[in-house]
Amino acid sequence: MLTPSAVKNAKPQTKQYKLSDERGMYLLVRPDGSRWWRFTYRRPTSKRRNTLSLGTYPDVPLKKARDRRDEARRLLADGIDPSDKRKAEAQAGAETFEAVAREWYAKHAPNWAKGHGDKIIRRLERDVFPWIGTKPIAAIVAPDVLSVLRRIDSRGTRETAHRAHQNVGQVFRYAVATGRVNFDPTPSLRGAIPPARKTHHASITDPDKISELLRAIDGYAGYYATRAALQLAPLTFVRPGELRQAEWGEIDLDKAEWRIPAERMKMRAPHIVPLAGQAVAILRDLQPLTGHGFRSMASTLLNEQGWNRDAIERQLAHAERDEVRAAYNYAEHLLTRRKMMQAWADYLDSLRTAPRKVVPIKHKA
């Protein structure tokens, strides 16, 4: 009979193996580290042995797996095959791919940034549900999914096809964990769609070229608000969505500080942007809009100029891999960051006015 600690400490080996519990239930430990609950029983009519999936650990802990096993045993006592019952429910439409996908989405969406969640559900509604949404999820096989992915790829949207592949796999893994299906067919499709060509955000690190860019922005003859936003982007080097969705209630011009709330940050943590005098001057006129490549430009040059690497990373709002350090203080290095942001703005001013005579002062933080 298994214990919670024995299940938790089960280690993968070169070959899969079983850890028996009782009453036909066991834990299957696979070489990849996954742990699957299984229930073996004899079918009421043929008396042939059959195996029922009860979900995966740790999504389904030991007690919950036993509850599912006991429910299956109660059905067997009444002459009902639990596997046949599960298939019948799926065929009735209660467990269609769309139904399970929407359940998965509702469970996880509160933990995602709104924009990220919106993209996922729109992708499923536009590219997946019309083709396999009404099918019982337990009846969907790899070729069904591949047909969906190839249809997306044929439009010339290969990156979307790969993202849809990932989302469909997430739905299937949720279905496995909740006992709706026995396996996820999507891993067998790896490589079926050629890899998307990777692109990187444009970044300029040559001071002369930065100078040209800044002067080009200053000479922009279009809508004034657009020019002001482009001037603000390199002064803050935040992500495009963070800049585009900024609200005046987040900005304190007297304190020269912009506090972006956690729900709008990619890493779901509040972020402080110290504002240089030049940025404050722009913000006194209008709301910021967009810009992205400035992040990489600023990161490269600030590192070259000797600023504290942790302060730069924190200002870029990159996630801290060390959870203890991440919990330390979301405002860490703020004093250094204030000095760095003003020095950066002054540096950009110097490039704009006399690009070839600028010699950056190496900062030792």
C-alpha positions in Angstrom: 0.0 0.0 0.0 1.4 3.3 -1.1 2.0 6.4 1.1 2.1 10.0 0.0 5.8 10.2 0.6 6.5 7.0 -1.4 4.6 8.5 -4.4 6.4 11.9 -4.1 9.8 10.3 -3.9 9.3 7.8 -6.8 12.3 8.3 -9.1 12.4 7.5 -12.8 14.6 4.6 -14.0 15.8 3.5 -17.4 12.6 1.5 -17.9 9.1 2.2 -16.6 8.0 0.4 -13.5 4.9 0.1 -11.3 4.3 0.9 -7.6 1.3 -1.1 -6.4 -1.3 0.4 -4.1 -4.3 -1.9 -3.5 -7.6 -3.0 -5.1 -6.1 -2.9 -8.6 -4.6 0.6 -8.5 -0.9 1.3 -9.1 1.4 4.2 -10.0 3.2 3.9 -13.4 6.6 5.7 -13.3 8.0 6.4 -16.7 11.6 7.1 -17.7 10.7 10.8 -18.5 9.7 11.3 -14.8 5.9 11.4 -15.4 3.8 9.4 -13.0 0.5 7.9 -14.1 -2.3 6.5 -11.9 -3.8 3.3 -13.3 -6.6 1.0 -12.3 -6.7 -2.6 -13.6 -10.0 -4.5 -13.5 -12.0 -7.2 -15.4 -14.8 -6.1 -17.7 -18.3 -7.1 -16.4 -19.3 -8.8 -19.7 -16.2 -10.4 -21.2 -14.2 -10.7 -17.9 -11.1 -9.6 -19.9 -8.6 -7.4 -18.1 -8.7 -3.7 -18.8 -6.8 -0.6 -17.6 -8.4 2.7 -16.7 -6.5 6.0 -16.4 -7.1 7.8 -13.1 -4.9 10.9 -14.0 -1.3 11.9 -13.3 0.6 12.8 -10.2 0.9 15.5 -8.7 -2.2 16.9 -10.4 -4.1 14.0 -8.9 -2.7 13.1 -5.5 -2.9 9.7 -3.9 -6.2 10.3 -2.1 -8.0 11.6 -5.2 -6.7 8.7 -7.2 -8.1 6.3 -4.6 -11.5 8.1 -4.7 -11.6 7.7 -8.5 -10.6 4.0 -8.2 -13.4 3.5 -5.6 -15.9 5.2 -7.9 -14.9 2.8 -10.7 -15.3 -0.2 -8.4 -18.8 1.0 -7.4 -19.7 1.1 -11.1 -18.3 -2.4 -11.6 -20.4 -3.7 -8.7 -23.5 -2.4 -10.6 -22.3 -4.2 -13.7 -21.1 -1.0 -15.5 -17.8 -0.9 -17.2 -16.2 2.5 -16.1 -14.3 2.7 -19.4 -17.4 2.3 -21.5 -19.2 4.9 -19.3 -16.4 7.4 -19.9 -16.5 6.8 -23.6 -20.3 7.1 -23.7 -20.1 10.5 -21.9 -17.6 11.7 -24.4 -19.8 10.6 -27.3 -22.7 12.4 -25.8 -20.8 15.6 -26.1 -20.2 16.3 -22.5 -16.4 15.9 -23.0 -15.8 17.5 -26.4 -12.4 19.1 -27.1 -13.9 22.6 -26.9 -15.6 21.9 -23.6 -12.4 20.6 -22.0 -10.4 23.4 -23.6 -12.7 26.1 -22.2 -12.5 24.4 -18.8 -8.7 24.4 -19.0 -8.7 28.1 -20.1 -11.0 29.2 -17.2 -8.8 27.4 -14.7 -5.5 29.1 -15.9 -6.6 32.4 -17.3 -6.7 34.2 -13.9 -2.9 33.6 -13.7 -2.1 35.0 -17.1 -1.8 38.6 -18.3 -5.0 39.6 -20.0 -3.4 40.1 -23.3 -1.8 36.7 -23.2 -5.0 34.9 -22.3 -7.0 36.7 -25.0 -4.5 35.6 -27.7 -4.8 32.0 -26.6 -8.6 31.8 -26.6 -8.8 33.7 -29.9 -6.3 31.3 -31.4 -8.4 28.3 -30.2 -11.6 29.8 -31.4 -10.3 30.8 -34.8 -8.0 27.9 -35.7 -8.8 24.9 -33.6 -12.5 24.7 -32.4 -14.0 24.9 -35.9 -12.2 21.7 -36.9 -12.0 19.5 -33.8 -14.0 21.4 -31.2 -17.1 19.3 -31.4 -15.3 16.0 -31.4 -15.1 13.9 -28.2 -11.6 14.6 -26.8 -11.1 11.0 -26.1 -11.6 10.2 -29.8 -9.1 12.7 -31.2 -5.9 11.2 -32.5 -2.6 12.7 -33.7 -3.7 12.9 -37.4 -6.7 15.0 -36.4 -4.4 17.5 -34.7 -1.9 17.4 -37.5 -4.6 18.3 -40.0 -5.5 21.4 -37.9 -1.8 22.5 -37.7 -1.2 22.0 -41.4 -4.3 24.1 -42.2 -2.8 27.0 -40.1 0.6 26.5 -41.6 -0.8 26.7 -45.2 -1.8 30.3 -44.6 1.8 31.2 -44.1 1.4 31.6 -40.3 3.9 28.9 -39.2 4.5 30.5 -35.8 0.8 30.4 -35.1 0.7 26.7 -36.0 3.4 26.0 -33.4 1.6 28.0 -30.8 -1.6 26.1 -31.6 0.3 22.8 -31.2 1.4 23.9 -27.8 -2.0 25.0 -26.7 -3.7 21.8 -27.9 -1.0 19.8 -26.0 -1.8 21.8 -22.8 -5.5 21.0 -23.2 -4.7 17.3 -23.6 -2.4 17.2 -20.6 -5.2 18.8 -18.6 -7.6 16.2 -19.9 -5.1 13.4 -18.9 -4.7 15.0 -15.4 -8.5 15.1 -14.9 -9.1 11.6 -16.1 -10.8 12.4 -19.4 -8.2 10.7 -21.7 -5.4 8.2 -21.3 -2.7 10.0 -23.3 -1.7 13.2 -25.0 -1.2 12.6 -28.8 0.6 15.9 -29.5 4.2 14.9 -28.6 4.2 12.5 -31.5 3.7 15.5 -33.8 7.0 17.2 -32.9 8.8 18.0 -36.1 5.7 17.5 -38.3 5.6 21.3 -38.9 8.9 22.8 -39.9 10.4 25.2 -37.3 9.4 28.8 -37.6 12.2 31.2 -38.7 13.3 33.0 -35.6 13.3 36.8 -35.7 14.8 39.2 -33.2 13.7 42.7 -32.2 15.9 45.3 -33.9 18.6 46.7 -31.7 21.2 49.4 -32.3 24.3 49.6 -30.2 26.6 51.8 -32.3 26.5 55.3 -30.8 26.7 57.0 -34.2 23.7 55.0 -35.4 21.8 55.7 -32.2 22.5 59.4 -32.8 21.0 59.1 -36.3 17.9 57.4 -34.9 17.3 59.9 -32.2 17.6 62.8 -34.7 15.3 61.0 -37.1 12.7 60.7 -34.3 13.1 64.4 -33.5 12.5 65.2 -37.1 9.4 63.0 -37.4 6.8 65.1 -39.2 3.7 63.0 -38.5 1.3 63.0 -35.6 2.8 64.9 -32.7 1.7 62.3 -30.1 3.5 59.6 -32.1 6.7 61.5 -32.1 6.5 62.2 -28.4 5.9 58.5 -27.7 8.9 57.5 -29.8 11.0 60.0 -27.9 9.8 58.5 -24.6 10.5 54.9 -25.6 14.3 55.0 -25.4 14.1 56.9 -22.1 12.1 54.1 -20.4 12.9 51.0 -22.4 9.8 49.2 -21.1 7.9 46.6 -23.2 5.6 47.8 -26.0 2.4 46.8 -24.2 3.5 48.4 -20.9 4.1 51.7 -22.7 1.1 51.6 -24.9 -1.3 50.8 -22.0 0.1 53.2 -19.5 -2.4 55.2 -17.5 -1.9 58.6 -15.9 -2.9 57.2 -12.6 0.3 55.1 -12.6 2.6 58.1 -13.1 3.7 60.6 -10.4 5.4 63.4 -12.2 6.3 65.2 -9.0 8.2 62.1 -7.8 9.4 61.4 -11.4 8.2 57.8 -11.1 6.0 55.4 -13.0 4.6 52.4 -11.1 3.3 49.7 -13.5 0.9 47.3 -11.7 1.5 43.6 -11.7 -1.4 42.7 -13.9 0.1 44.5 -16.8 3.6 43.1 -16.4 4.8 40.1 -18.3 6.3 38.6 -15.1 3.1 39.4 -13.1 5.0 41.6 -10.6 4.8 45.4 -10.0 7.5 47.4 -11.6 9.0 50.9 -10.9 10.3 53.0 -13.7 12.3 56.0 -12.4 11.7 58.9 -14.9 14.5 61.1 -16.1 13.9 64.8 -16.4 13.5 64.5 -20.1 10.9 61.8 -19.7 8.9 63.9 -17.3 8.9 66.7 -19.8 7.4 64.5 -22.4 4.8 63.0 -20.1 3.6 66.4 -19.1 2.2 66.8 -22.6 0.7 63.4 -23.5 0.3 59.7 -22.8 3.1 57.3 -24.1 2.5 54.8 -26.9 5.1 52.3 -28.2 8.7 51.1 -28.8 10.7 47.8 -28.2 14.2 47.6 -29.7 15.3 50.3 -27.3 15.3 47.7 -24.5 18.1 45.7 -26.0 20.0 48.9 -27.0 19.8 50.2 -23.5 20.8 46.9 -21.9 23.9 46.5 -24.1 25.2 50.0 -23.6 24.5 50.3 -19.9 26.4 47.1 -19.3 29.2 48.4 -21.4 29.2 51.6 -19.4 29.7 49.6 -16.2 26.3 49.9 -14.5 25.3 47.3 -12.0 24.1 44.3 -13.9 21.4 43.4 -11.4 20.1 47.0 -11.5 19.9 46.8 -15.3 18.1 43.5 -15.2 15.6 44.8 -12.6 14.9 47.9 -14.6 14.2 45.7 -17.6 11.7 43.8 -15.4 13.3 40.4 -16.1 12.3 37.6 -13.8 14.7 36.6 -11.1 15.3 32.8 -11.3 16.2 32.6 -7.7 12.8 32.8 -6.0 14.3 33.9 -2.7 15.9 36.9 -4.3 12.8 37.6 -6.3 10.8 37.8 -3.1 13.4 40.1 -1.6 12.0 43.4 -2.8 10.5 44.5 -6.1 12.1 47.9 -5.6 15.6 46.6 -5.1 18.4 48.6 -6.6 15.9 51.5 -6.9 18.5 54.2 -5.9 21.0 52.9 -8.4 18.3 52.7 -11.0 17.2 56.3 -10.5 20.8 57.5 -11.1 21.2 55.1 -14.0 17.9 56.3 -15.8 18.9 60.0 -15.5 22.5 59.2 -16.7 21.0 57.3 -19.6 18.7 60.1 -20.6 21.7 62.6 -20.4 23.7 60.2 -22.6 21.0 60.1 -25.2 20.9 63.9 -25.2 24.6 64.1 -25.8 24.4 61.6 -28.7 21.6 63.7 -30.2 23.6 66.9 -30.2 27.2 65.9 -30.7 27.3 62.1 -31.5 30.9 61.8 -32.6 32.4 63.6 -29.6 30.7 61.6 -26.9 32.9 59.5 -24.6 30.6 57.6 -22.2 31.8 57.7 -18.6 32.3 54.2 -17.2 30.2 53.9 -14.1 31.3 51.7 -11.3 28.2 50.6 -9.3 
